[in-house]
């Protein structure tokens, strides 16, 4: 798949995702309720179930920092990179480059060998 196909696929997925969000937000039957029907039409009648099976990229962002290249090339084992978050701050849950939720890092099991995210806040499409 070349980069043009990838961009087209991402663009189409973004449109479909927005349509689904509009359809879910308007489940009460307001004027925007056309969103879910639009998804079914766009995907040749396969409907919402087909869209829900599409894999997406999910990232958990614990923080970020801007650094000059001179500092990056000087990193060695044991170097510490300070991030823009504090202990206890919520981390961002990012799906296809859009923040969709914020959550807390939690340890799984008694031995705490695995970690997970406990979602604490869901971000609406207009809040990002």
Secondary structure, DSSP 8 states (H G I E B T S, - for coil): --HHHHHHHHHHHHHHHHHHHHHHHTTT--GGGHHHHHHHHHTTT-HHHHHHT----EEEE-------HHHHHT--TT-----S--TT--EEEEETTEEEEEEEEEEESTT--EEEEEEEEE--TTT-
